[in-house]
Amino acid sequence: MTALNPSAPCPCGFGDPYLKCCGPIHGGSPAPTAAQLMRSRYSAFAIGDEAYLLRTWHPGTRPRELELDGTTRWLRLIVEEAELGGPFDDTGYVTFSAIGRTPEGRFEQRERSRFAREHGNWFYVDGIEPPN
C-alpha cells in the first residue's frame, strides 16, 4: 500500500484532505452513500489498499483475491451521475470515469457501478460499461 500524507488532498478529488474524506471510511466508518463508497474505492485503488477493496465488495460477487497492478497510477476521478444510493436507499448506481497512467500510456475507464446496502453498509456489486 502506498503511504499517503494524511493532510494531502484525498485521491478521490472531492477537495478535502484524506483524513477528512476517504481516510475515515478506509478506517472502518460506513460510507453514508453509494457515491461516497465509490469515491473511497477509487482512493483505495489509488493508494493500493486491496484489503479495503475486498471488504467493500459484495460477498455475492467478490473475487477470492485481488492483486492490483503496481505500475498503474490513478490520476483523476470524474463522477458523472449518481442515481439512488442515498442514506435511505438499498440500491444505488454511480457512473464515473477514472483516468490513469501505465507504462504504456494514459487510459480512461468508464463504468456504471451498482451498489447494494445491507445492514447499514454499502457494497460494490458490479459494473458495466455505460453507453455513450
C-alpha atoms as a printed R data frame, in Angstrom:
    type eleno elety resid chain resno       x       y       z
1   ATOM     1    CA   MET     A     1   0.000   0.000   0.000
2   ATOM     2    CA   THR     A     2   1.291   3.470  -0.897
3   ATOM     3    CA   ALA     A     3   1.994   5.818   2.001
4   ATOM     4    CA   LEU     A     4  -0.146   8.926   1.799
5   ATOM     5    CA   ASN     A     5   0.405  12.233   3.556
6   ATOM     6    CA   PRO     A     6  -2.731  12.482   5.754
7   ATOM     7    CA   SER     A     7  -3.063  16.227   5.124
8   ATOM     8    CA   ALA     A     8  -2.692  15.817   1.349
9   ATOM     9    CA   PRO     A     9  -5.792  16.208  -0.814
10  ATOM    10    CA   CYS     A    10  -7.790  12.994  -0.995
11  ATOM    11    CA   PRO     A    11  -7.133  10.972  -4.178
12  ATOM    12    CA   CYS     A    12 -10.889  10.957  -4.922
13  ATOM    13    CA   GLY     A    13 -10.672  14.651  -5.829
14  ATOM    14    CA   PHE     A    14 -13.536  15.760  -3.607
15  ATOM    15    CA   GLY     A    15 -11.341  18.555  -2.260
16  ATOM    16    CA   ASP     A    16 -10.926  17.635   1.396
17  ATOM    17    CA   PRO     A    17  -7.739  16.261   2.972
18  ATOM    18    CA   TYR     A    18  -7.557  12.453   3.004
19  ATOM    19    CA   LEU     A    19  -8.069  12.369   6.808
20  ATOM    20    CA   LYS     A    20 -11.432  14.144   6.473
21  ATOM    21    CA   CYS     A    21 -12.586  12.462   3.270
22  ATOM    22    CA   CYS     A    22 -11.880   8.813   2.435
23  ATOM    23    CA   GLY     A    23  -9.499   8.140   5.328
24  ATOM    24    CA   PRO     A    24 -12.237   7.580   7.946
25  ATOM    25    CA   ILE     A    25 -14.142   5.296   5.561
26  ATOM    26    CA   HIS     A    26 -10.975   3.292   4.882
27  ATOM    27    CA   GLY     A    27 -10.567   3.098   8.648
28  ATOM    28    CA   GLY     A    28 -13.975   1.488   9.179
29  ATOM    29    CA   SER     A    29 -16.590   4.263   9.249
30  ATOM    30    CA   PRO     A    30 -19.510   3.344   6.971
31  ATOM    31    CA   ALA     A    31 -19.924   5.326   3.772
32  ATOM    32    CA   PRO     A    32 -23.283   7.146   4.051
33  ATOM    33    CA   THR     A    33 -23.974   6.976   0.293
34  ATOM    34    CA   ALA     A    34 -23.120   4.774  -2.659
35  ATOM    35    CA   ALA     A    35 -21.275   7.692  -4.293
36  ATOM    36    CA   GLN     A    36 -19.079   8.117  -1.230
37  ATOM    37    CA   LEU     A    37 -18.310   4.400  -1.217
38  ATOM    38    CA   MET     A    38 -17.392   4.606  -4.897
39  ATOM    39    CA   ARG     A    39 -15.061   7.566  -4.231
40  ATOM    40    CA   SER     A    40 -13.461   5.722  -1.321
41  ATOM    41    CA   ARG     A    41 -12.935   2.669  -3.524
42  ATOM    42    CA   TYR     A    42 -11.258   4.833  -6.172
43  ATOM    43    CA   SER     A    43  -8.973   6.210  -3.436
44  ATOM    44    CA   ALA     A    44  -8.233   2.649  -2.319
45  ATOM    45    CA   PHE     A    45  -7.187   1.785  -5.886
46  ATOM    46    CA   ALA     A    46  -5.002   4.921  -5.916
47  ATOM    47    CA   ILE     A    47  -3.183   4.003  -2.697
48  ATOM    48    CA   GLY     A    48  -3.212   0.223  -3.282
49  ATOM    49    CA   ASP     A    49  -5.496  -0.816  -0.402
50  ATOM    50    CA   GLU     A    50  -6.527  -4.271  -1.657
51  ATOM    51    CA   ALA     A    51  -7.982  -5.298   1.730
52  ATOM    52    CA   TYR     A    52 -10.427  -2.368   1.706
53  ATOM    53    CA   LEU     A    53 -11.486  -3.107  -1.867
54  ATOM    54    CA   LEU     A    54 -12.258  -6.730  -0.971
55  ATOM    55    CA   ARG     A    55 -14.021  -5.733   2.266
56  ATOM    56    CA   THR     A    56 -16.357  -3.358   0.398
57  ATOM    57    CA   TRP     A    57 -17.087  -5.773  -2.463
58  ATOM    58    CA   HIS     A    58 -20.456  -7.518  -2.129
59  ATOM    59    CA   PRO     A    59 -19.952 -11.115  -0.911
60  ATOM    60    CA   GLY     A    60 -22.038 -12.424  -3.822
61  ATOM    61    CA   THR     A    61 -19.686 -11.030  -6.478
62  ATOM    62    CA   ARG     A    62 -16.386 -10.587  -4.594
63  ATOM    63    CA   PRO     A    63 -13.347 -12.351  -6.049
64  ATOM    64    CA   ARG     A    64 -11.356 -14.632  -3.752
65  ATOM    65    CA   GLU     A    65  -8.341 -12.389  -4.090
66  ATOM    66    CA   LEU     A    66  -7.325  -9.176  -5.735
67  ATOM    67    CA   GLU     A    67  -3.905  -8.198  -7.000
68  ATOM    68    CA   LEU     A    68  -3.541  -4.576  -8.066
69  ATOM    69    CA   ASP     A    69  -1.119  -3.601 -10.808
70  ATOM    70    CA   GLY     A    70   1.616  -1.619  -9.074
71  ATOM    71    CA   THR     A    71   2.532   0.155 -12.316
72  ATOM    72    CA   THR     A    72  -0.867   1.873 -12.627
73  ATOM    73    CA   ARG     A    73  -1.066   5.447 -11.362
74  ATOM    74    CA   TRP     A    74  -4.598   6.755 -10.856
75  ATOM    75    CA   LEU     A    75  -4.731  10.428 -11.812
76  ATOM    76    CA   ARG     A    76  -8.314  11.668 -11.665
77  ATOM    77    CA   LEU     A    77 -11.884  10.638 -10.883
78  ATOM    78    CA   ILE     A    78 -14.887  12.194 -12.605
79  ATOM    79    CA   VAL     A    79 -18.279  11.313 -11.118
80  ATOM    80    CA   GLU     A    80 -20.777  11.753 -13.939
81  ATOM    81    CA   GLU     A    81 -24.031  10.685 -12.299
82  ATOM    82    CA   ALA     A    82 -25.364   9.130  -9.099
83  ATOM    83    CA   GLU     A    83 -28.807   7.507  -9.048
84  ATOM    84    CA   LEU     A    84 -30.400   6.488  -5.759
85  ATOM    85    CA   GLY     A    85 -27.737   5.337  -3.310
86  ATOM    86    CA   GLY     A    86 -28.764   7.739  -0.543
87  ATOM    87    CA   PRO     A    87 -28.906   7.027   3.171
88  ATOM    88    CA   PHE     A    88 -32.453   5.626   2.901
89  ATOM    89    CA   ASP     A    89 -31.944   3.557  -0.296
90  ATOM    90    CA   ASP     A    90 -30.888  -0.084  -0.573
91  ATOM    91    CA   THR     A    91 -29.519   0.184  -4.116
92  ATOM    92    CA   GLY     A    92 -27.549   2.809  -5.958
93  ATOM    93    CA   TYR     A    93 -25.773   3.420  -9.256
94  ATOM    94    CA   VAL     A    94 -22.794   5.648  -9.912
95  ATOM    95    CA   THR     A    95 -21.432   6.408 -13.374
96  ATOM    96    CA   PHE     A    96 -17.834   7.590 -13.393
97  ATOM    97    CA   SER     A    97 -14.669   7.923 -15.427
98  ATOM    98    CA   ALA     A    98 -11.302   7.138 -13.859
99  ATOM    99    CA   ILE     A    99  -8.183   8.350 -15.607
100 ATOM   100    CA   GLY     A   100  -4.921   6.543 -15.070
101 ATOM   101    CA   ARG     A   101  -1.469   6.017 -16.489
102 ATOM   102    CA   THR     A   102   0.558   2.862 -17.021
103 ATOM   103    CA   PRO     A   103   3.991   2.480 -18.622
104 ATOM   104    CA   GLU     A   104   2.093   2.047 -21.914
105 ATOM   105    CA   GLY     A   105   0.390   5.453 -21.560
106 ATOM   106    CA   ARG     A   106  -2.761   7.212 -20.400
107 ATOM   107    CA   PHE     A   107  -6.120   5.410 -20.248
108 ATOM   108    CA   GLU     A   108  -9.682   6.101 -19.163
109 ATOM   109    CA   GLN     A   109 -12.007   3.587 -17.529
110 ATOM   110    CA   ARG     A   110 -15.699   4.444 -17.646
111 ATOM   111    CA   GLU     A   111 -18.198   2.419 -15.632
112 ATOM   112    CA   ARG     A   112 -21.728   2.425 -14.269
113 ATOM   113    CA   SER     A   113 -21.312   0.726 -10.909
114 ATOM   114    CA   ARG     A   114 -24.097  -0.947  -8.970
115 ATOM   115    CA   PHE     A   115 -24.146  -0.824  -5.168
116 ATOM   116    CA   ALA     A   116 -26.251  -2.528  -2.502
117 ATOM   117    CA   ARG     A   117 -26.745  -1.509   1.112
118 ATOM   118    CA   GLU     A   118 -27.027  -4.321   3.639
119 ATOM   119    CA   HIS     A   119 -27.172  -3.927   7.427
120 ATOM   120    CA   GLY     A   120 -26.305  -0.240   7.054
121 ATOM   121    CA   ASN     A   121 -23.208  -0.775   4.894
122 ATOM   122    CA   TRP     A   122 -22.794  -0.071   1.186
123 ATOM   123    CA   PHE     A   123 -21.102  -2.677  -1.024
124 ATOM   124    CA   TYR     A   124 -19.899  -2.592  -4.625
125 ATOM   125    CA   VAL     A   125 -21.821  -5.268  -6.551
126 ATOM   126    CA   ASP     A   126 -20.680  -4.973 -10.159
127 ATOM   127    CA   GLY     A   127 -20.282  -2.578 -13.047
128 ATOM   128    CA   ILE     A   128 -20.916  -2.280 -16.741
129 ATOM   129    CA   GLU     A   129 -19.545  -0.037 -19.443
130 ATOM   130    CA   PRO     A   130 -22.278   2.565 -19.912
131 ATOM   131    CA   PRO     A   131 -23.482   3.611 -23.363
132 ATOM   132    CA   ASN     A   132 -22.069   6.873 -24.681
